[in-house]
Amino acid sequence: MNASHPVPAPQRLEDYRPYPFAIKEVRLDVTLDPQASRVRADLDLTRQHDGDLVLDIGKAVTLDRLAVDGSDLDAADWTRKGETLTIHRALPQSFTLSSEVTIDPAANTTCEGLYLSGGIFCTQCEAEGFRHITPYPDRPDVMAPFKVTIHSDLPVLLSNGNPVAQAPGRAEWSDPWPKPPYLFALVAGDLRAISDTFTTMSGREVDLNVWVRPGDEDRAGYAMDSLIRAMRWDERVYGREYDLDVFNIVAVDDFNMGAMENKGLNIFNSKLVLASPETATDGDYERIESVIAHEYFHNWTGNRITCRDWFQLCLKEGLTVFRDQQFTSDMRSAAVKRIDDVVTLRARQFREDQGPLAHPVRPDSYVEINNFYTATVYEKGAEVIGMLKRLVGDEGYAKALDLYFERHDGDAATIEDWLKVFEDATGRDLAQFKRWYTDAGTPIVTMKEDWDAEHGVLTLSFSQQTPSTPGQTDKPPRVIPMAVGLISPNGDEVLPTQMLEIDQAEQSFRFDGLATRPMVSALRDFSAPVVLRRELTDADRAFLFAHDRDPFARWEAGRDLARATLLAMLDGGAPGPEYLAAIGRVLADRDADPAFLALCLRLPSAEELAQARSEAGHTPDPDAIHAVREELASVIARTHQAELDRVLTDTVPAGDYSPDAGQAGLRALRLAALGLVTRIDGGARAQAIYDGATNMTERAGALAALIAAGAGQDAVADFHDRFKDVRLVVDMWFMLQAANARPDRAVPLARELAAHPDFDWKNPNRFRALIGGLSANHAGFHAADGSGYDFLADWLLRVDAVNPQIAARMSGAFETWARYDETRKAHAKAALDRILATPDLSRNLAEMAGRIRGAA
């Protein structure tokens, strides 16, 4: 970070101290007005420890009154500096602190605190947004029950907990469960409800509502269905029952995150609620199902048990991601879900681990907590939970979770509390396992085989090493669960899956009594988030791809074969016969899950190949990577044209549209085949599918194929004409063009789209659609002339002035700049330096750009 933006003092885990006061009850009285909302807060406090009464207060909050036990404080009794309000007056042991403030929701463009979204008042308080509503100790370990009164002429007035009283212009809500301020929520607006009920396992009836804008009611049904299934699943699998009389979900258009688990009043980005066959893809439906479940599951893993401080964020997020992954696996295909999760982990979290933004699952310091809502905290955090479950077994995991809920209900807990529960429940020492939480980086595990033919003994030797990451160089060995199986030369399973525990830098395991040398299937079900290195030929990979009974390991073998083929092509080679033959077997497999086959047909991403080239000591060339991927796709299409044509014909689901796994799998396979065929037919089949599409999955998939083929101009115009009044589909329109444009057109097209009348750059969804789409266009974004970097820098600076969180998150597109050639690096460095030299840069973007710039 340059001199214009000195690094603010970081928050450090080691500096944690309990808050000096406990809050017995919070009473809020909120009078809503677009420009001048008034908030009165009464906090019943009791001293617990020595220390001043220090409150957090947003800079845009106007403090009108401050009183103790009804007596107004003089200006000399308190000091306000930055976002801190300190009370100097001597205070009794127990007292009521009252405050009155004025805030301007209409001027709040940050989507944090209390703001307006299309005329709807709504809030977002995680992580530190409550301070922008009222003075308060804005930290997760300060928990209290809330009573809220809302005054407004708007027809729907919602807050946390249960409704107490409703009258024209007024509503009262009471949340009996102590909660931290980040879980506070308030919504007011002209909304319509899709309603249902749920009877809990103890016989209580809960009222369920999904609130949407007028006209969106017909697209909220799947969200309600997902909620009911999630509630039923959590009772059956975890024994967790909902604990209020009502559960409300509200969909809003302007939201920085996907959704928020506020107690009893979940606020969602509308794209994760609204769906119909004509406007949402299968992926949208699955994402809605997953996120609805995720936020509901937070009721126990995040709300009833929250985190002591923000360093423990993975405690609620990693565990809840793991739970929503389990849920989706049960609702759909467990094998396909596991592969999808690994693809996401490698694309986002492995990249994070290998760059300047690497940090432990539980970081030990941060400058801006909003910058740590990362793939490491969420996705790797979930993988750590999965490893723990593998190590203690299903029974041990269930026993530990029951103890966790019993012991820590109502607590603000830590990772130490979490691990202690497992130790007490299972008797296992987890001191070494804790390194998964405290050490950054992705371990590299090297496996070697030694075959003793005379005695029929196979010895597997493993070594582990974790590369250095920013601020961490010493990485002792971790506990790594390594799932392996042995396959005979005829494809039979000689040894079913065994879970080996690697806990040393070097370690060997012996398998006796083998008649012939087996093929080793390793890292089955992706048993640990590591990079596994072993020597395999293309023939070995093809054998595993054909015969491995573990779905993930089978897919992984095919992925390795494809990656090896593409890397060889980058060095001047030609597509090998093993890979082309393997693809032929995939296309001819009539019995396999179509969704699994679709995954097998996907080529490794350009980002994955760039990382592989970098790890091998080569400078990745985005244009060359794009070219070999296009070439291999064309070779596959020409080699297997007849079988691909058959797939396109045979994978049309029968009957009306359904987002279920069966139909979605057929459409996924059909679109995977279409993506290949389009390389050789100029887009003829894609145009036919687009013209005949009866659902958004096929329409959007065909449009993406047409754009990639450079043949989509008419379809792009038609798509906009059809859906110009559907907000979320217009987001998709922006994204599809930027992500799929040919590299030489990507940045010019992005500039054209940014000038389009529909580009509402202050809306987080619309901004993410365009900027995220371009960032995903690997060769386009990393254009050799630096135009992609300049375009991104221009827009980050513009958005930073109104929404620092979104600017900081989208700056991650720069993360890998240092691995490219000197010309690209110079352009990226100049763009980052320009960002960092800008006056009044937000703390959010300054921290992110500074860390990324420090990569070289």
Summary of the structure (lengths in Angstrom):
residues: 856
radius of gyration: 27.5
end to end distance: 12.3
largest distance: 91.2
contacts: 2984
relative contact order: 0.07
helix: 46%
strand: 22%
